Amino acid sequence: TKVDDRTVTREEASSTSSGLRSTARGHRTSSLAPSVSSVGGTAVEDRTLLSESRDEVAVAGETKSVSALECGPLKCANPLCRYLVHSSNDVSWPFCCGRCWCRHTGLMRGRAAHGEFCERREAGPSAVAAHYTPNEDDLAVVAEAEAWRRVEHLKASAQAVALESAGAVWQQSLLA
């Protein structure tokens, strides 16, 4: 996993808050409609990402290891978002809330509202923009959503053609 110029060790990536990710993923897959809501939860006290962690992060281009504390606050990986990554997340899921993940991956379209889970902590000028590379599970969810959208588009097109045909038949019956 890569965060700008910082590369995170596999141990860090595997120690993600899997409870949050599985809850969010389960919630996302239950309904692929554009009205997907974020994961509910209570806000956690304001602290920078991984503030209590002493996991090592290797800085790209150097062999020096630095503490995760030295990475500083991370800005949500959604480029349109101005908030910091949620304090209970780590660099393997760098979003402020599930809605930002949905918008970033294209599952959700429309207004840029944030869910109840979002802490809405403004990213300051020192915040480093997080980088997100989707894993296999995320890619599968996105592929499923795209397949669903194609089916819905075909249904809508078929309905439009049927209505147009019915309208033409009705119009001809009036003329006869």
Secondary structure by P-SEA (a helix, b strand, c coil): cccccccccaaaaaacaaaaaaaaaaaaaaccccccccbbbbbcccccccccccbbbbcccccccccccccccccccccccccccccccccccccccaaaaaaaacccccccccccccccccccccccbbbbbbcaaaaaaaaaaaaaaaaaaaaaaaaaaaaaaaaaaaaaaaac
